[in-house]
Amino acid sequence: MKVLITGVSQGLGWFLAMELLKQGHEVWGISRKGPEHQTISDLHQYPNFTYSSCDLTQENQVVKFIDEITQRNFYAEALILNAALMENDYINDQWDFLKFKEIIEVNLIGAANLTAKLLPSFQQRKKGIIVGISSIASIRALLTNKIAYAASKAALNMTFESLRLQMGYSYPDIRFITVILGPLEQKDQP
């Protein structure tokens, strides 16, 4: 299976890529890190791994990335939208709107933009899986100082629910899956 994963340089994205590569899947990973980053280098040990540095908040980079995968005939059968910022935007009794906006741009707008650009290829093939990695914070605001994180994940849930409803009859084999995770233990990659 051809799988495209965002946010592949660390955490869950890195572990998903590593596991899928071990199983023999073809994985194309993207993140904002350069290809020389240690965790990306670890993934390059697999010949079925391709990497692109891409900031999903920069339209010119997203367009360039879409051109790159199209030229290489990489038509993802599964898209895993894992890239996210989980940073504080409420600090010292002040709500930092610029930080809020940055987090919304990465966690929601970037994911929606990439999905919209790749959706026609899924529709043409009439099948595929699009996975949005969400959080329990999308259902219940449990994280202090992280207003945008909770809001962005709640909006991602609704975006996927609406796409599922909108496309379900015409494209029943294109699945929109939202994975709502609880806290994950942070470990350094080996």
Residue frames as a rotation matrix with the C-alpha (Angstrom) as fourth column:
MET 1
0.584 0.811 0.000 0.00
0.811 -0.584 0.000 0.00
0.000 0.000 -1.000 0.00
LYS 2
-0.416 -0.641 0.645 1.18
0.592 -0.729 -0.343 3.55
0.690 0.240 0.683 -0.73
VAL 3
0.499 0.538 -0.679 0.88
0.865 -0.261 0.430 5.67
0.054 -0.802 -0.595 2.42
LEU 4
-0.180 -0.474 0.862 1.49
0.272 -0.866 -0.419 9.40
0.945 0.159 0.285 2.82
ILE 5
0.381 0.229 -0.896 2.15
0.915 0.050 0.401 10.56
0.137 -0.972 -0.190 6.40
THR 6
0.352 -0.250 0.902 2.47
-0.038 -0.967 -0.253 14.15
0.935 0.055 -0.349 7.60
GLY 7
0.534 -0.203 0.821 4.52
-0.817 -0.373 0.439 15.01
0.217 -0.905 -0.365 10.66
VAL 8
0.877 -0.150 -0.457 6.85
0.075 0.981 -0.178 12.08
0.475 0.122 0.872 10.15
SER 9
0.053 -0.972 0.230 9.93
-0.249 -0.235 -0.940 13.55
0.967 -0.007 -0.254 11.86
GLN 10
-0.860 -0.369 0.353 8.93
-0.410 0.086 -0.908 12.65
0.305 -0.925 -0.226 15.41
GLY 11
-0.507 0.673 0.538 6.45
-0.692 0.055 -0.720 11.02
-0.514 -0.738 0.438 17.74
LEU 12
0.164 0.725 0.669 3.48
-0.100 0.687 -0.720 9.12
-0.981 0.052 0.185 16.39
GLY 13
0.805 0.137 -0.578 4.20
-0.556 -0.170 -0.814 9.99
-0.209 0.976 -0.061 12.75
TRP 14
-0.168 -0.957 -0.238 7.72
-0.970 0.203 -0.132 8.56
0.174 0.208 -0.962 13.00
PHE 15
-0.608 -0.047 0.793 6.52
-0.436 0.854 -0.283 5.38
-0.664 -0.517 -0.540 14.72
LEU 16
0.516 0.835 0.191 3.70
-0.196 0.333 -0.922 4.87
-0.834 0.439 0.335 12.19
ALA 17
0.599 -0.362 -0.714 6.13
-0.793 -0.149 -0.590 5.32
0.107 0.920 -0.376 9.30
MET 18
-0.477 -0.860 0.179 8.63
-0.878 0.474 -0.063 2.91
-0.031 -0.188 -0.982 10.84
GLU 19
-0.324 0.426 0.844 6.00
-0.246 0.824 -0.510 0.24
-0.914 -0.373 -0.162 11.45
LEU 20
0.748 0.648 -0.147 4.50
-0.272 0.096 -0.957 0.56
-0.606 0.756 0.248 7.96
LEU 21
0.294 -0.739 -0.606 7.96
-0.934 -0.087 -0.348 0.40
0.204 0.668 -0.716 6.39
LYS 22
-0.621 -0.512 0.593 8.79
-0.675 0.734 -0.072 -2.75
-0.399 -0.445 -0.802 8.37
GLN 23
0.052 0.754 0.655 5.58
-0.024 0.656 -0.754 -4.29
-0.998 0.023 0.052 6.99
GLY 24
-0.535 -0.413 0.737 6.74
0.660 0.339 0.670 -3.52
-0.527 0.845 0.091 3.44
HIS 25
0.609 0.787 0.097 4.45
0.705 -0.481 -0.521 -0.63
-0.364 0.386 -0.848 2.62
GLU 26
-0.317 -0.622 0.716 5.65
0.822 -0.556 -0.120 2.26
0.473 0.551 0.688 0.46
VAL 27
0.456 0.431 -0.779 5.72
0.821 -0.541 0.181 5.37
-0.343 -0.722 -0.601 2.67
TRP 28
-0.202 -0.446 0.872 6.18
0.570 -0.778 -0.265 8.98
0.797 0.443 0.411 1.66
GLY 29
0.212 0.218 -0.953 6.72
0.962 -0.220 0.163 11.15
-0.174 -0.951 -0.256 4.70
ILE 30
0.011 -0.226 0.974 6.65
0.386 -0.898 -0.213 14.90
0.923 0.378 0.077 5.05
SER 31
0.497 0.131 -0.858 7.52
0.836 -0.338 0.433 17.32
-0.233 -0.932 -0.278 7.82
ARG 32
0.987 -0.136 0.082 9.11
-0.113 -0.965 -0.239 20.73
0.112 0.226 -0.968 8.18
LYS 33
0.469 -0.864 0.182 12.47
-0.191 0.102 0.976 19.21
-0.862 -0.493 -0.117 9.13
GLY 34
0.183 -0.528 -0.829 15.30
-0.982 -0.141 -0.127 18.87
-0.050 0.838 -0.544 6.63
PRO 35
0.778 0.172 -0.605 16.15
-0.349 0.918 -0.187 15.43
0.523 0.356 0.774 5.20
GLU 36
-0.216 -0.947 -0.237 19.38
-0.144 0.271 -0.952 15.35
0.966 -0.172 -0.195 7.21
HIS 37
0.095 0.328 0.940 17.46
-0.966 -0.199 0.167 15.31
0.242 -0.923 0.298 10.52
GLN 38
-0.761 -0.576 0.298 18.42
-0.639 0.743 -0.197 12.17
-0.108 -0.340 -0.934 12.49
THR 39
-0.247 0.728 0.639 14.94
-0.187 0.611 -0.769 10.66
-0.951 -0.309 -0.014 12.67
ILE 40
0.699 0.437 -0.566 14.45
-0.606 -0.058 -0.793 11.15
-0.379 0.898 0.224 8.93
SER 41
-0.178 -0.856 -0.485 17.83
-0.948 0.282 -0.149 9.54
0.264 0.433 -0.862 8.30
ASP 42
-0.668 -0.014 0.744 16.67
-0.430 0.824 -0.370 6.53
-0.608 -0.567 -0.556 10.34
LEU 43
0.371 0.901 0.227 13.67
-0.206 0.318 -0.926 6.11
-0.906 0.296 0.303 8.04
HIS 44
0.480 -0.235 -0.845 15.87
-0.874 -0.216 -0.435 6.31
-0.080 0.948 -0.309 4.95
GLN 45
-0.584 -0.667 0.462 17.33
-0.622 0.734 0.274 2.90
-0.522 -0.128 -0.843 5.82
TYR 46
-0.057 0.665 0.744 14.23
0.342 0.714 -0.612 1.51
-0.938 0.220 -0.268 4.09
PRO 47
-0.911 -0.362 0.199 14.31
0.289 -0.215 0.933 1.62
-0.295 0.907 0.301 0.28
ASN 48
-0.300 0.888 0.348 10.50
0.826 0.059 0.561 2.04
0.478 0.456 -0.751 0.20
PHE 49
0.315 0.349 -0.883 10.70
0.768 -0.640 0.021 5.39
-0.558 -0.684 -0.470 2.07
THR 50
-0.250 -0.313 0.916 10.63
0.747 -0.665 -0.023 8.78
0.616 0.678 0.400 0.36
TYR 51
0.018 0.182 -0.983 10.78
0.874 -0.481 -0.073 12.10
-0.486 -0.858 -0.168 2.16
SER 52
-0.106 -0.037 0.994 9.93
0.610 -0.791 0.036 15.70
0.785 0.610 0.106 1.38
SER 53
-0.719 -0.093 -0.689 10.39
0.605 -0.571 -0.554 18.73
-0.342 -0.816 0.467 3.57
CYS 54
-0.460 0.660 0.594 7.12
0.391 -0.451 0.803 20.65
0.797 0.601 -0.051 3.41
ASP 55
-0.933 0.262 -0.246 5.50
0.099 -0.470 -0.877 23.24
-0.345 -0.843 0.413 5.64
LEU 56
-0.456 0.831 0.318 1.77
0.887 0.396 0.235 22.67
0.070 0.389 -0.918 5.23
THR 57
0.290 0.558 -0.777 1.07
0.590 -0.744 -0.314 26.31
-0.754 -0.367 -0.545 6.12
GLN 58
-0.352 -0.509 -0.786 2.98
-0.361 -0.701 0.615 27.53
-0.864 0.500 0.063 3.04
GLU 59
0.646 0.763 0.035 0.85
-0.243 0.249 -0.938 27.22
-0.724 0.597 0.346 -0.09
ASN 60
0.466 -0.522 -0.715 3.84
-0.868 -0.113 -0.483 27.35
0.172 0.845 -0.506 -2.46
GLN 61
-0.627 -0.715 0.310 5.45
-0.766 0.638 -0.080 24.42
-0.141 -0.288 -0.947 -0.62
VAL 62
-0.115 0.677 0.727 2.24
-0.178 0.706 -0.686 22.38
-0.977 -0.208 0.040 -0.70
VAL 63
0.799 0.398 -0.452 1.82
-0.469 -0.059 -0.881 22.99
-0.377 0.916 0.139 -4.45
LYS 64
0.007 -0.899 -0.439 5.45
-0.968 0.104 -0.230 22.03
0.252 0.426 -0.869 -5.05
PHE 65
-0.638 -0.208 0.742 4.96
-0.535 0.812 -0.234 18.85
-0.553 -0.546 -0.629 -3.00
ILE 66
0.383 0.852 0.356 1.82
-0.174 0.445 -0.878 17.87
-0.907 0.275 0.319 -4.95
ASP 67
0.674 -0.220 -0.705 3.76
-0.737 -0.136 -0.662 18.38
0.050 0.966 -0.254 -8.20
GLU 68
-0.379 -0.921 0.092 6.58
-0.925 0.374 -0.074 16.22
0.034 -0.113 -0.993 -6.86
ILE 69
-0.472 0.220 0.853 4.41
-0.257 0.892 -0.372 13.24
-0.843 -0.395 -0.365 -5.92
THR 70
0.664 0.739 -0.115 2.43
-0.276 0.099 -0.956 13.56
-0.695 0.667 0.270 -9.16
GLN 71
0.393 -0.610 -0.688 5.60
-0.903 -0.113 -0.415 13.50
0.175 0.784 -0.595 -11.27
ARG 72
-0.698 -0.697 0.166 6.77
-0.716 0.670 -0.196 10.41
0.026 -0.256 -0.966 -9.38
ASN 73
-0.191 0.744 -0.640 3.38
-0.419 0.528 0.739 8.68
0.888 0.409 0.211 -9.84
PHE 74
-0.939 -0.056 -0.339 2.85
0.282 0.436 -0.854 8.37
0.196 -0.898 -0.394 -6.11
TYR 75
-0.232 0.938 0.259 -0.90
-0.479 -0.342 0.809 8.14
0.847 0.064 0.528 -5.67
ALA 76
-0.861 -0.179 0.476 -1.52
-0.507 0.227 -0.832 7.59
0.041 -0.957 -0.286 -1.98
GLU 77
-0.332 0.749 -0.573 -3.94
0.217 0.652 0.727 4.84
0.918 0.117 -0.379 -1.07
ALA 78
0.492 0.417 -0.764 -3.88
0.849 -0.036 0.527 6.11
0.192 -0.908 -0.372 2.52
LEU 79
-0.132 -0.448 0.884 -3.26
0.059 -0.894 -0.444 9.62
0.989 -0.006 0.145 3.80
ILE 80
0.285 0.146 -0.947 -2.44
0.929 0.203 0.310 10.00
0.238 -0.968 -0.078 7.50
LEU 81
0.244 -0.084 0.966 -2.72
0.050 -0.994 -0.099 13.60
0.968 0.072 -0.239 8.70
ASN 82
0.435 -0.202 -0.878 -0.55
0.850 0.414 0.325 13.52
0.298 -0.887 0.352 11.78
ALA 83
-0.561 -0.745 0.361 1.33
0.586 -0.666 -0.462 16.86
0.585 -0.048 0.810 11.67
ALA 84
0.628 0.776 0.056 0.32
0.489 -0.449 0.748 19.09
0.606 -0.442 -0.661 14.58
LEU 85
-0.553 -0.667 0.499 1.52
-0.074 -0.557 -0.827 21.73
0.830 -0.494 0.258 16.96
MET 86
0.505 0.645 -0.573 0.64
0.596 0.219 0.772 21.29
0.624 -0.732 -0.274 20.62
GLU 87
-0.630 -0.774 0.062 2.01
0.571 -0.516 -0.639 24.47
0.526 -0.368 0.767 22.10
ASN 88
-0.210 0.506 -0.836 0.78
0.832 -0.357 -0.425 26.89
-0.513 -0.785 -0.346 24.72
ASP 89
-0.455 0.113 0.884 -1.19
0.570 -0.725 0.386 29.86
0.684 0.679 0.265 23.45
TYR 90
0.716 0.568 0.405 -2.41
-0.013 -0.569 0.822 31.05
0.698 -0.594 -0.400 26.84
ILE 91
-0.052 -0.882 -0.469 0.61
0.804 0.242 -0.543 32.18
0.592 -0.406 0.696 28.86
ASN 92
-0.833 -0.346 -0.433 0.78
0.552 -0.586 -0.593 34.31
-0.048 -0.733 0.679 32.03
ASP 93
-0.147 0.911 -0.385 -2.93
0.545 -0.250 -0.800 35.15
-0.826 -0.327 -0.460 31.90
GLN 94
-0.160 0.067 -0.985 -2.60
-0.673 -0.737 0.059 36.33
-0.722 0.672 0.163 28.30
TRP 95
0.512 0.352 0.784 -4.10
0.364 0.737 -0.569 34.71
-0.778 0.577 0.249 25.23
ASP 96
-0.460 -0.772 -0.439 -1.55
-0.248 -0.363 0.898 34.87
-0.853 0.522 -0.024 22.41
PHE 97
0.580 0.812 -0.071 -3.73
-0.267 0.107 -0.958 35.15
-0.770 0.574 0.279 19.32
LEU 98
0.287 -0.533 -0.796 -0.78
-0.955 -0.091 -0.283 34.94
0.078 0.842 -0.534 16.90
LYS 99
-0.803 -0.533 0.266 0.26
-0.570 0.818 -0.079 31.62
-0.176 -0.215 -0.961 18.44
PHE 100
-0.113 0.875 0.471 -3.39
-0.129 0.457 -0.880 30.51
-0.985 -0.160 0.062 18.34
LYS 101
0.653 0.373 -0.659 -3.53
-0.631 -0.212 -0.746 31.34
-0.418 0.903 0.097 14.64
GLU 102
-0.258 -0.845 -0.468 -0.27
-0.956 0.295 -0.005 29.49
0.142 0.445 -0.884 13.91
ILE 103
-0.781 -0.007 0.624 -1.55
-0.280 0.898 -0.340 26.33
-0.558 -0.441 -0.703 15.63
ILE 104
0.303 0.947 0.108 -4.88
-0.148 0.159 -0.976 26.49
-0.942 0.279 0.188 13.76
GLU 105
0.408 -0.222 -0.886 -2.96
-0.902 -0.251 -0.352 26.95
-0.144 0.942 -0.302 10.48
VAL 106
-0.654 -0.731 -0.193 -0.88
-0.747 0.665 0.014 23.80
0.118 0.153 -0.981 11.06
ASN 107
-0.837 0.231 0.496 -3.41
-0.115 0.812 -0.573 21.53
-0.535 -0.537 -0.653 12.74
LEU 108
0.095 0.973 0.209 -6.52
0.269 0.177 -0.947 22.36
-0.959 0.146 -0.245 10.72
ILE 109
0.642 0.205 -0.739 -5.88
-0.527 -0.582 -0.619 24.52
-0.557 0.787 -0.266 7.65
GLY 110
-0.347 -0.861 -0.371 -2.75
-0.910 0.214 0.355 22.64
-0.226 0.461 -0.858 6.57
ALA 111
-0.741 0.129 0.660 -4.46
0.036 0.988 -0.152 19.26
-0.671 -0.088 -0.736 6.98
ALA 112
0.326 0.944 0.055 -7.60
0.208 -0.015 -0.978 20.44
-0.922 0.330 -0.201 5.14
ASN 113
0.397 -0.240 -0.886 -5.57
-0.793 -0.576 -0.199 22.00
-0.462 0.781 -0.420 2.31
LEU 114
-0.702 -0.708 -0.072 -3.53
-0.663 0.614 0.428 18.84
-0.259 0.348 -0.901 1.71
THR 115
-0.479 0.619 0.622 -6.70
0.300 0.781 -0.547 16.72
-0.825 -0.076 -0.560 1.85
ALA 116
0.526 0.737 -0.425 -8.47
-0.119 -0.431 -0.894 18.98
-0.842 0.521 -0.139 -0.66
LYS 117
0.105 -0.575 -0.812 -5.52
-0.955 -0.286 0.079 18.82
-0.278 0.767 -0.579 -3.05
LEU 118
-0.871 -0.486 0.069 -5.26
-0.459 0.857 0.233 15.01
-0.173 0.172 -0.970 -2.86
LEU 119
-0.243 0.873 0.422 -8.98
-0.239 0.367 -0.899 14.27
-0.940 -0.320 0.120 -2.81
PRO 120
0.412 0.444 -0.796 -9.42
-0.865 -0.084 -0.495 14.34
-0.286 0.892 0.350 -6.61
SER 121
-0.462 -0.619 -0.635 -6.97
-0.765 0.640 -0.067 11.43
0.448 0.455 -0.770 -6.99
PHE 122
-0.872 0.258 0.416 -8.93
-0.123 0.706 -0.697 9.44
-0.474 -0.659 -0.584 -4.40
GLN 123
0.098 0.979 -0.181 -12.16
-0.447 -0.119 -0.886 10.29
-0.889 0.168 0.426 -6.22
GLN 124
0.074 -0.137 -0.988 -10.69
-0.993 0.079 -0.086 9.26
0.090 0.987 -0.130 -9.57
ARG 125
-0.775 -0.437 -0.457 -9.75
-0.392 0.899 -0.194 5.86
0.495 0.028 -0.868 -8.14
LYS 126
0.181 0.981 0.064 -13.01
-0.549 0.047 0.834 5.75
0.816 -0.186 0.548 -6.11
LYS 127
0.782 0.073 -0.619 -11.27
0.424 0.666 0.614 4.40
0.457 -0.742 0.490 -3.03
GLY 128
-0.267 -0.931 0.250 -8.82
0.169 -0.300 -0.939 5.22
0.949 -0.208 0.237 -0.28
ILE 129
0.452 0.296 -0.841 -8.41
0.861 0.102 0.499 5.98
0.233 -0.950 -0.209 3.38
ILE 130
-0.137 -0.441 0.887 -7.89
0.021 -0.897 -0.442 9.44
0.990 -0.042 0.132 4.85
VAL 131
0.277 0.126 -0.953 -7.02
0.876 0.375 0.304 9.43
0.395 -0.918 -0.006 8.55
GLY 132
0.234 -0.160 0.959 -7.11
-0.251 -0.963 -0.099 12.51
0.939 -0.218 -0.265 10.74
ILE 133
-0.335 -0.393 -0.856 -5.14
0.745 0.445 -0.497 12.14
0.577 -0.804 0.144 13.95
SER 134
0.257 0.541 0.801 -7.18
-0.186 -0.786 0.590 13.93
0.948 -0.300 -0.102 16.60
SER 135
-0.823 -0.567 -0.036 -7.18
0.005 0.056 -0.998 14.15
0.568 -0.822 -0.044 20.37
ILE 136
-0.195 0.719 -0.667 -9.41
0.951 0.304 0.050 13.62
0.238 -0.625 -0.744 23.37
ALA 137
-0.675 -0.121 -0.728 -8.91
0.397 -0.891 -0.220 17.38
-0.622 -0.437 0.650 23.82
SER 138
-0.928 0.369 0.046 -11.26
-0.119 -0.411 0.904 17.80
0.352 0.833 0.426 20.83
ILE 139
-0.119 0.915 -0.386 -14.13
0.454 0.396 0.798 16.43
0.883 -0.080 -0.463 22.90
ARG 140
0.858 0.308 -0.411 -13.24
0.494 -0.275 0.824 17.81
0.141 -0.910 -0.389 26.28
ALA 141
0.450 -0.711 0.541 -10.83
-0.237 -0.679 -0.695 20.67
0.861 0.184 -0.474 26.89
LEU 142
0.909 -0.137 -0.393 -8.44
0.402 0.534 0.744 18.96
0.108 -0.835 0.540 29.29
LEU 143
0.005 -0.997 0.077 -5.19
0.971 -0.013 -0.238 20.70
0.239 0.076 0.968 28.42
THR 144
0.644 0.163 -0.748 -4.37
0.458 -0.865 0.206 23.94
-0.613 -0.475 -0.631 30.17
ASN 145
0.024 -0.631 -0.775 -2.80
-0.255 -0.754 0.606 26.74
-0.967 0.183 -0.179 28.15
LYS 146
-0.904 -0.350 0.245 -3.62
0.100 0.384 0.918 25.00
-0.416 0.854 -0.312 24.84
ILE 147
-0.066 0.952 -0.300 -6.77
-0.265 -0.307 -0.914 26.66
-0.962 0.019 0.272 23.52
ALA 148
0.070 0.060 -0.996 -5.94
-0.978 -0.194 -0.081 26.37
-0.198 0.979 0.045 19.82
TYR 149
-0.894 -0.428 -0.135 -4.93
-0.446 0.881 0.159 22.72
0.051 0.203 -0.978 20.05
ALA 150
-0.624 0.727 0.286 -8.35
0.291 0.556 -0.778 21.69
-0.725 -0.402 -0.559 21.38
ALA 151
0.211 0.740 -0.639 -10.19
-0.383 -0.538 -0.750 23.95
-0.899 0.403 0.170 18.94
SER 152
-0.247 -0.387 -0.888 -8.19
-0.963 -0.007 0.271 22.75
-0.111 0.922 -0.371 15.93
LYS 153
-0.990 -0.139 0.023 -8.76
-0.137 0.989 0.057 19.08
-0.031 0.053 -0.998 16.74
ALA 154
-0.301 0.951 0.066 -12.50
0.225 0.138 -0.965 19.62
-0.927 -0.276 -0.255 17.31
ALA 155
0.261 0.355 -0.898 -12.69
-0.713 -0.556 -0.427 21.37
-0.650 0.752 0.108 13.93
LEU 156
-0.668 -0.546 -0.506 -10.76
-0.743 0.528 0.412 18.52
0.042 0.651 -0.758 12.29
ASN 157
-0.810 0.441 0.386 -13.28
0.219 0.839 -0.498 16.03
-0.543 -0.319 -0.777 13.72
MET 158
0.160 0.946 -0.282 -16.19
0.029 -0.290 -0.956 18.02
-0.987 0.145 -0.074 12.26
THR 159
-0.066 -0.271 -0.960 -14.42
-0.926 -0.341 0.160 18.47
-0.371 0.900 -0.229 8.92
PHE 160
-0.929 -0.334 -0.161 -14.01
-0.369 0.872 0.322 14.71
0.033 0.358 -0.933 8.60
GLU 161
-0.539 0.810 0.230 -17.56
0.361 0.469 -0.806 14.03
-0.761 -0.352 -0.545 9.79
SER 162
0.270 0.643 -0.717 -18.89
-0.385 -0.610 -0.692 16.46
-0.882 0.463 0.083 7.19
LEU 163
-0.368 -0.472 -0.802 -16.74
-0.926 0.102 0.365 15.02
-0.090 0.876 -0.474 4.39
ARG 164
-0.961 0.059 0.271 -17.90
0.029 0.993 -0.115 11.53
-0.276 -0.103 -0.956 5.37
LEU 165
-0.109 0.993 -0.037 -21.52
0.291 -0.004 -0.957 12.67
-0.950 -0.115 -0.289 5.15
GLN 166
0.226 0.173 -0.959 -21.02
-0.670 -0.687 -0.281 14.67
-0.708 0.706 -0.039 1.94
MET 167
-0.294 -0.514 -0.806 -19.12
-0.952 0.231 0.200 12.00
0.083 0.826 -0.557 0.02
GLY 168
-0.532 -0.008 0.847 -20.54
-0.481 0.826 -0.294 8.83
-0.697 -0.564 -0.443 1.53
TYR 169
0.457 0.815 0.357 -23.14
-0.097 0.444 -0.891 8.12
-0.884 0.372 0.281 -1.14
SER 170
0.849 -0.137 -0.510 -21.07
-0.528 -0.208 -0.823 8.98
0.007 0.968 -0.249 -4.20
TYR 171
0.036 -0.931 -0.363 -17.79
-0.547 0.286 -0.787 7.53
0.836 0.227 -0.499 -2.94
PRO 172
0.865 0.426 0.264 -18.56
-0.438 0.388 0.811 4.83
0.243 -0.818 0.522 -0.37
ASP 173
0.741 -0.628 -0.238 -15.05
0.640 0.768 -0.030 3.36
0.202 -0.130 0.971 -0.65
ILE 174
-0.259 -0.755 0.602 -13.29
0.138 -0.646 -0.751 6.58
0.956 -0.111 0.271 0.33
ARG 175
0.476 0.410 -0.778 -13.13
0.751 0.269 0.603 6.36
0.457 -0.871 -0.180 4.10
PHE 176
-0.028 -0.402 0.915 -12.60
-0.330 -0.861 -0.388 9.34
0.943 -0.313 -0.108 6.38
ILE 177
0.426 0.069 -0.902 -11.38
0.677 0.637 0.368 8.09
0.601 -0.767 0.224 9.74
THR 178
0.289 -0.324 0.901 -10.78
-0.578 -0.809 -0.106 10.23
0.763 -0.490 -0.421 12.79
VAL 179
0.114 -0.355 -0.928 -8.52
0.642 0.739 -0.204 8.69
0.758 -0.573 0.312 15.43
ILE 180
0.557 0.163 0.815 -9.09
-0.424 -0.787 0.448 10.36
0.714 -0.595 -0.369 18.79
LEU 181
-0.021 -0.719 -0.695 -6.08
0.468 0.607 -0.642 9.69
0.883 -0.339 0.324 20.97
GLY 182
0.971 0.138 -0.196 -5.52
0.232 -0.333 0.914 10.21
0.061 -0.933 -0.355 24.65
PRO 183
0.594 -0.805 0.008 -2.15
-0.739 -0.541 0.401 11.16
-0.318 -0.244 -0.916 26.10
LEU 184
0.847 -0.437 -0.303 0.81
0.148 0.741 -0.655 9.47
0.510 0.510 0.693 24.47
GLU 185
0.687 -0.698 -0.203 4.01
0.314 0.033 0.949 8.70
-0.655 -0.715 0.242 26.27
GLN 186
0.855 -0.451 -0.256 6.83
-0.496 -0.564 -0.661 10.72
0.154 0.692 -0.706 24.77
LYS 187
0.574 -0.737 0.356 9.91
0.333 0.607 0.722 8.67
-0.748 -0.296 0.594 24.02
ASP 188
0.034 -0.660 -0.750 12.99
-0.781 -0.485 0.392 9.47
-0.623 0.573 -0.532 22.05
GLN 189
0.880 0.201 -0.430 13.29
-0.452 0.633 -0.629 7.51
0.146 0.748 0.647 18.84
PRO 190
0.705 -0.646 0.294 15.96
0.313 0.655 0.688 4.77
-0.636 -0.393 0.664 18.99
